[in-house]
Structure formats: C-alpha cells, structure tokens
Amino acid sequence: MSNVSSAGTRGIDAQMAPGNRLAMVAVMLAVALATLDTAIANTALPAIATGLHSTPSESVWVVNAYQLAMVATILPCAALGDAIGHRRVYIGGLMVFTAASLACATAPTLPLLATARLLQGLGASAITSVSIALVSALYPPGKLGRGVGVNALVVGVAVAVGPTTASVILSSASWPWLFMINVPLGLIALVFALSALPQTAKGVHPFDPVAALLNVVTFASLIFALGEGGQRAPAIRMLGALAVAVLFCAWQIRREAGRFAPMLPVDLLKRPVFALSAVTAVCAFAAQGLAFVSLPFYFENVLHCSQIETGFLITPWPVVVALVAPFAGRMSDRYPPGLLGAIGMVCLCAGFVSLVLLPAQPSVYAIAARMAICGVGFGFFQSPNIKALMASAPQPRSGGASGVVATARLIGQAAGAALVALCLGAHRGHGPTFALAGGAMFAGIAAIASGLRLRANSKQTGSFGG
C-alpha cells in the first residue's frame, strides 16, 4: 500500500490518510467479531443446549472447541505471520472465520457445531495473533499507544455488548442467527482488508513447521484434557491427554533450547516477574471463564431470569472493565502493577463472594452492583498486568511476550469453562453457585501471585517495580 510509510505520522482520526483509516476499520472489525463471538456464545449456551437437545455440561464444548483451537494455534499463527507476512495470515484467518460462522449457523447437531467452532477458533486465532502487528504498521512508535488503546477499546465494547446482543437476538430469533450475523460482517471486513491492509516486513526467522506441530499437539492435548475432566470422562482419557501434552511440551522445549526466539517462549518464563504475571493472568482469566460461562445458567436456572434479562445483567461487568482499564493503565505508570493487580483481584474475589451470597429474589440493582464490583476488580488487573508482562521482557522478545499474554488468557478461560462443565455435571441445580465459588478461589490465588511480584527482584522490571 503506497501510503503505509506516511501512516507513521498520522493517528486514527481525521488526520489519518483515508486508506489507512479503512485498513484500521478492517482490523478492528475483525477483532470485534472474534471477541464478540465468544461473549455471544457464552450467553447463548442455555438456548443452544435446549435447541440441540444436549445437557448443559455437554453444551460447554461449544466454548471449549473455540478456545482449544485458539490456544493451540495462536503462537504458530504469530510465527507464521512473521515468516510470510501479517497481512496474509490475517486475510486467511478472516476467510476461515467467516466460512466457519456459516457452518456454525447451519450445524444440526452439537458435535457438528463444536467442529465448526473449532474452525472458527482457528480463524479467530489467525486474526488475533497479527492484529497488533498490523496496527503498528499504521502508527508511528510515538503514537502506537493510541492504536493499541483503540484495539483495547474495541475489545472492551465487543465484550460489553455481546451478552445484550445475544439476548436481543434470542428474544426474536433462534440461536443459529447468533452465528449467521458474522457472515455479512466478515465479508465487509474482508473487502476492506483486501483493498487497504498494508504489506508488513517479514521477519528474519523462518517458520518452523515442526515446532508449530509440537505446539499444536501440546496445547490441544492440554485443552482436551481440561474438557474431558469437565465432562467427568474416564480418567484414562484425561490422564492420557495430559501425558501427551507433557511429552510434546518437553520435546518442543528440548528442540528449541538455545534458540534466540523459541516459538514456546520458555526463556521468558525464567524471569520471576514475567512468570508471576503469567500465573496471575491464567488464574484471573480462569475466574473470568468460570463467571461468564456459569452466569447465564445461574441467572436463568437459579434466579429464573429471562434470556434478555440475563444479557443485560451480565453487561455491567464488561462495561465497567472498559471504563476502568484505561485509568488503571495510566496508574501503572506511577504505581507497581503487582500492587494494582493484587487490589483488583481482591476486589474481584469480593464480587464473586457477593454473587454467591445473593438472596433468593434479588433486585436488578443488587445484581448489577455486584457485577460492577467484579468489573472494577478485573479492570484494575488487566491493563497493569499486560504492561508488567511486556515491560519484563526484552524488546527483541516482545512478540513472544505478546503471545504469552494471549495464551495465558485463553488457557485460563478454557480452564474456567471446563470447571463450569464439571460443576454443572456434578452438582446439577447448584452447579452455577459452586462455579462462582471456584471463581472466588482463583481470584484469591491471582491476588497472591500478583502481590508476590512486589518482592521479586528482576532487572528487567525497570521502573514498573513488578
């Protein structure tokens, strides 16, 4: 694209060249679709379970399949983008995501829907893995924060409107329309992308297909083991999958030992602040996964709310996160992210406990207030924790650090979804309540891990103080 070089001197506003504004719209639209789809699917699980005549615990595979594909392929997709160009990976991912959305809408059974969701997750992984790299091609280094901020805002808004969008659609149409709406929007984003996305420079490290295969098997086996555990499958299947994950992970670590930029960035996990930040992220997103998958069942089956009421009741959490996260990000310039993260996770834990202790017939305001408390806590954690992860990694390894951010988020969410399935299958009517109690536990562990960063001595943390 001829004006890519000049994009470095413009922001995403009226001063940006029209072609680059169009490219930014294409990137943000696809990111919004990938994010919105997760929020919509979580809210629609009860309707999907009813429509496909499956149990609530079985329907969680609609979430697990999507997350399995993303977790298993996001690091290889990022490496592939470096090798062949981010534009190609992005456009390919958008094509797969759009086609898979159509397959989801027409799936007649739960296994076929889960398979289509697997392909949809692969497309979303390709989109997500290179989106920030494409944004950086449209902004100069001095204004990259503005572009990243726009990306964060789009993600926050998509998560916020997801439950409400799902509820509005389900109030007048069946669940397949939740996926069908992705098709025209995906085609629009594809038209913009083909005409406006810039060609980005290729990296110096070639793509390693063997490492990619080892990475896929490792994380796919891990997520499969979590899913089987959630479904209370025979222990031999869960343990077998875990054994495969450990074996292939060890194989990949040994194969990539000594390389400057391993696809599986174990070199970064040797840094105390980085490792503790990753643990904090996994636990925090596990708590979020427990909440967002179980709350629709909690509101509809325990509190007897309607589908549209459920969407509106979930909305305060992501809305407050979108409002608090930028403020917390600015605070992390002055205060240690470890402290801010610990405060946020304590607040999230308190929000979970307050939800568990709701009376039998709570008011809408009582529920919304508790959801807002959870949103404040998660918002205080999210931006400072990402900043801590990125700041504790050397600049040449920022790509690997970014991959860890996404992988930690997805593993945590997948673990949370699997635990919800376990609770729903084991405790029936009280399953959602037990899942929320589990969320409180994970938030507490995350608070401890975040606080430990205050004592970690690492030269790479710089002025952020861990």
N, C-alpha and C positions, 0 to 999 in steps of 0.2 A: 504494500500500500504506500503510495507516494508520500503521504503526509505523516507517516509514523514518526519520522525523526522530529518533525515540528510538534508532535504531540507532547514531547517532553517539556514544552514551555507553556502548556495550557492546562487548565483544570477541567473537571467535568461540569462545566457551567456554560454560560453564553459565550465565553471566550474560547472554548474548545472548538477545534475545527469540526464542521458538520460530519465528516466521515468518521472521525474518532468518537464523536458523541454517539453515532449509530453503532459503532463497534462496542462501546461501553454498554449501550442498551442491550445488545445481543448477549454479552457476557452476563449481565445482571439478570436478564430474563431467564436464562437457562439455570443460573444459580438459584433463582427464586423458585423455579419449577421443581428442581431437585430437593430443595428444602421443604417447600410446601407439600410435596407428595408424602414425605414422612409424617408431617403433622396431620394431614388428612387421613392417612391410612390408620394411624393410631386411634383417632376419634371414631372411625368407621368400623372398628373391629367387631363390636356387638352386631351391627347390621350385616356385616359380611358373614359372621358366624351363623346368623339366622337364615340369610339368603342362600347359603351353600350347605345348610343342614349339618354344620360341624359344631364341635364343642368349643367353648371359649378358649380353652388351653390349646386346642389344635389351630385355631384361627391366628394365634400369635406367630405362626410360621409365615404369615403374610408380612409381618415386620422382620422376622429373623432372616428370611431369604434375601430381602433387600439389603439388610445390614451385612449378611455374610458376604455377598458379592462386593460390597464397598470395602469392607475390611480387608478382604483377600487381595484386592486388585489396586488399591489406591497408591501404594508405594510403587508397584510396577508401572502403573499409568503415568506417575510423575517422572519416573526414569525414562519411559518411552517418549514423553513429551520433550525431555532434554535431548534425546537422541535424534528424533525425526522432526521436531517442531511442535510447539504447543498448539498451534492452530489446527493441525491435522488431527491431533488427539481430541481436541475439543469438538470439532465438527463431527468426527466419528462417534464420539460419545453422545452428542445431541441426536444423531440419527438413530442410534440404538435405543436411547431413552424414549424417543417419540414412537418408534415402532413397537417397543415393549409395552408402552402405555395402551396402545390399541389392543395388544394381546391380552392385557390385564382386563380391559373392559369387556372382552368377549369370552373370557375364560368361564367354562360351565361348571368346573369342579375346583375344590380347594387345591389339590396337587397341581393342576394346570395354572391356577392363579399364582401359586408360590413359584412355579417355574418361570412364569412371565415376570414376576417381581425380581427374580434372580437376574434376569437380563436387564431389567430396568435399573437395578442397583449397579450393574456393570457400566451402563451408560452414565449414571449419576457419578460414579467414581471417576470416570474419564473427565467429566465436566469439572468436578470439584478439584481434582488434582492439579489442573493447569490454570484455573481461573485467576489466581493471584498473579501468576506469571504473565498472563495476558493483560491484566490491569497494569502491571508495572511497565508494559510496553507502551501504554498510553499516557503515562505520567512521568515527570522527571523525579529523580530521587528526593528532591526537596519537597515535592508535593505528593509523594506516594502515599503518605498517611491519609491524605484526603480520599484517594481511591480506595484504600483498604477500609476507611471509615464508611464509604458508600456501600462497599461489599457487606460490612457488618450490619449496616442499617437495613439493607435489603433482606439479609438472612433473618434479622430480628422481626421485621414486618411480616415476612412469609410465615415464620413460626407463629406469630401472634394471630394472623388472620386464618391460619389453617383450620383450627377447630371450628371457628364460626363458619367458614366457607363450607366445611363438611356438613355441618348441621343444617345450613340453609339448603344445600343441595339435597340432603336426605329427607328434608321436610316435604319435598315435592317430587323427588325422583328416586330411583333405585341406586344402589351402591356402584354399579358399573360406570355411571356418569361421573363419579369422582376421578376416574382414570381417563375417561374419554375427553375431558376438557383439556388434558395435556396435549392432545394431538394437534389441534389448530394452533395453540400457543407455541408448541415445539416447532411447527412448520414456519411460523412467523420468525422465531429466533433463528432458525436455520437460514432463512432468506437473508436476514441481516448479517449473519455470521459469514456466509459465503461472499457477500459483497463488501464487507467492511473490516473484517478481522485482519490484523497485521500479521506478517510473517515474522516470527521471532528467531533469534540466533540459536543455532544448535550447539549443544554442549560438547566438550572435548572428550567426554567419557562415552564409549559406545554402549548401546543397550545390551544387557546380559540376559538372554532368554532363560538360561539355566537358573540363575539367581531369581528371576521372576517366577519360574515354575516352583522353585522351592518355597518362595514367599507365599504364593497362592495356596499351595498344599498346607503349609504351616497354619495360616490364618483361617482357611476354610475348615480345616480339621478342628481348630480351636472353637470356632463359632458353631460348627456342627455338634461338637461335644456339649457346648453350653445348651444348645437347643434340645438335644436328646436328654440332658439332665432335667431340663424344664418339663419335658413330656414324661418324665419318670420311665424312660425306656430301660431295657435290660442293662445292667451295669457293664456287661462285657462290651456293648456298643459304645457307651460313653468313654470307658477307660481305653478302649482300643483307639478311638479318635484322638484322645489326649496323648496317647503314646505316639501316634503318627505325628501329631503336632510337635511334640518334644524332639522326636527323631529328626524331622526335616528342619526344624529350627537349628538344632545343633549342627546339622550338615551345612546349612547356609552360613552360620557363624564361622565355622572352620574354613569353608570355601572362600569367604570374603575377608578372612583375617589378614590384616596388614594393608588392605586397600585404603586409599585416601577417602573415597566416598562410597562405602558399602550401601547396598540397597536397604538392608536391615541395619539401621544406624546404632549398633550396639556401642560404638565408640562414644557416642554422646551420653549414653546411659551410665557411663563410668563417672560422669560429673555429678556430684552429690545434689546440687540444686536442680539440675536438669532431671535427674531420676526422681527426686521428691515431687517436682512439678508434674511429671508424667503420672506418678501414683495418685497425686491429688486429682488430676484430670480424670483418670479412669474411675475413681471412686465417686467423684461428683457427677459424672455423666451416667454412672450406674444408678445413682439416686434419681437422676432425672428420668432415665429409662423406666425405672420402677414406677415413677409417678405418672408419666404421660401414657404408658400402656395400661396401667391399672385404674386411673381416674375415670375413664369412660364407663368401665364396669362398676366402679364404686358409686358414681353418680346415678347411673341408670338402674343397677340391680340392688344397691343398698339404700340409696336415698330416693329411688323411684322418680328420677327426673326424666324429662323427655329428651329426645336426641338433640333438638335445637337448644334446649336449656343447658345440656351438657357442653355443647360447643362454647356457649357464652360464659359458662362457669370456669372453663379451662383458660379462657383468653387472658384474664388478669395476670397470670404468671408470665407468659412471654412478653406482654406489653410492658410490664414493669422492668423486665430484663433489658428490653430495648432502650428504656429510658435511663436506667441506672448504669448500664455497661459503659457508655462514653464517659460519664462522670467518674466511674471507678478507674477507667483507663488514665484519665488525667491525674487522679490521685496517686496512681502508681509511679508517677514521676517524682513524687515527694515522699512517699511512704513505702516501706518494703512490701512487695507483693505477697510475701509469706504472711504478713500480718493482715492485709486486706482479705486474702483468701481464707484465712482462719476465721475472721469475723463473719465473712459471708457464709461459710459452711456451718458455723454455729447458728446463724440466723435461719439457714435452710433446714437444719435439724429441728429447730423450734417450730418452723412452719409445718413440717411433717407431723410432729407430735400433736400440734393443734388440730390438724385434719383428722388424725386418728381419734381424738377426743371429742369430735363433733357430736352434739346431741342428736337424738333420733330424727328430729324435724327442724333442722337448722334453717335460718333465714338466708336469703340470697346474699345479703350483706355480710353475714358471718362467714360464708364460704369464700366470697370474693376477698375479704380481708386476709384470710389465711393463705389464699393463693398469692396474694400480693406480697405477703411476708416471704413466701418461697421465692418469688421473683426477685425481691430485694437481695436475698442471700445469694442466689445464683448469679445475679448481675454483678455483685461485688467480687465474686470469684473469677468470672470468665475472662474479662479483659486483662486484669493483672497477671493471671496465671499464664495466658498466652504470651504476654510480654516477658515474664520470667523465663519461659521456655526458650523464646527466641534470643533473649539477651544473654543466656547462659551458654549458648552455642557460638562457636567462632563463625565469623561472617562467611567463609567458604562453605560452611556446612548448614547454611540457613535453609537450603532445600530439604535436607534430611530432617531438620528440626520442624519444618512445616509439615512434613509427612507424619512425624510423631504426633503433632497436635491433632491431625485428623484421625490417625489410627487410635490414639488414646480415647478420643471422643466416641468413635464407632465401637470399640471393644467395650467401653463402659455401657453404652446404650444397648448393645447386644446382650451383655450380661444381665442388665436390668430387665430386658424383655423376657429372657429365659427364666429368671427368677419369678416374674409375674406368672408365667405359664405354670411353674411349679406350685406357686401359691394357689392359683385358681384350680388346679387339678387336685391338690391335697386337702384344701380347706373349703372348697365349694363356696357357700354363701359368704364366708368370712375371708375368702382369698384376697380381695382387694384391700381389706384392712390390714392383713398380715404383710402385703406388699408395701403399703405405705410405712409400716413399722420398719421393714427392711430398708426403705429409703432413708429413714432417720438414722439407722445404724451406719449406712455408707456415708452419709453426710458427716457424721461424727468422726469416722475414720479419716475422711478427707480433711477435716479441720485439724486433726492431729498431724497428718502428713504435711499440711501447709505450714503449721506452726514450727515444725522441725526445721524448715528452711531458714528460720531466723538464726539457728545455731550452726548452720552448715557454712564452712569456710571454703569458698571457691574463688579463685582469682577471676574466673570468667563472669561472675555476677556483677562486677563493676559497682556502680553507684546505686544499683537497684537493691542491693542488700539481701537478695534471696527472697 
